[in-house]
Amino acid sequence: MAIILRLDRVMADRKMSLNELSEKVGVANVNLSKLKNGRVSAIRFSTLDAICEALDCQPGDILEYEKTPNGGK
């Protein structure tokens, strides 16, 4: 996939644990773990909004687009 999740990097920069983020966002620890490790295919805007609020960041700090060779084919 061409979208790369950088949640782990932003959390480390903010010195925030997965448990702390889970409490602030109101999303189960296991679901945030999947998001952090790139094992999801979608994210709700409401979840992204809550994560950005908790981490004081922009969506672009968490999500990165990397062009794939041959247009991802």
C-alpha positions in Angstrom: 0.0 0.0 0.0 1.2 3.5 -0.8 0.0 5.0 2.5 2.5 4.6 5.3 1.4 5.1 9.0 3.8 7.0 11.2 1.8 6.9 14.4 4.7 5.1 16.2 7.1 8.0 15.3 4.7 10.7 16.5 3.9 8.8 19.7 7.7 8.5 20.4 8.2 12.2 19.7 5.5 13.1 22.2 6.7 10.4 24.7 3.2 8.9 24.8 2.5 5.3 25.4 -0.1 3.2 23.6 -2.1 2.9 26.8 -2.1 6.6 27.4 -3.2 7.4 23.8 -5.9 4.7 24.0 -7.4 6.4 27.1 -7.2 9.9 25.5 -8.7 8.8 22.2 -11.3 6.3 23.5 -10.2 3.6 21.1 -9.3 0.1 22.3 -5.6 -0.6 22.9 -5.7 -3.5 20.4 -7.1 -1.3 17.6 -4.5 1.4 18.1 -1.8 -1.3 18.1 -3.1 -2.5 14.8 -3.1 1.1 13.5 0.4 1.7 14.8 1.8 -1.4 13.2 0.1 -0.8 9.8 -2.3 -3.7 10.0 -5.4 -1.8 9.0 -6.8 -0.9 5.7 -9.0 2.1 6.8 -9.3 4.7 9.6 -12.3 6.7 10.5 -12.0 10.5 10.3 -13.4 10.7 13.8 -10.6 8.4 15.0 -7.9 10.4 13.1 -9.3 13.6 14.5 -9.1 12.3 18.1 -5.6 11.0 17.6 -4.5 14.4 16.2 -6.1 16.1 19.1 -4.4 13.8 21.7 -1.0 14.1 20.0 -1.3 17.8 19.0 -0.4 17.0 15.4 -1.7 17.2 11.9 -3.0 14.2 9.9 0.1 14.6 7.6 2.3 13.9 10.6 0.7 10.4 10.9 0.0 9.5 7.3 2.5 9.6 4.5 2.0 8.8 0.8 4.8 7.0 -0.9 4.5 6.5 -4.6 4.9 2.9 -5.6 6.7 1.8 -8.7 4.4 1.1 -11.7 1.6 2.9 -10.0 1.0 0.2 -7.4 0.2 -2.5 -10.0 
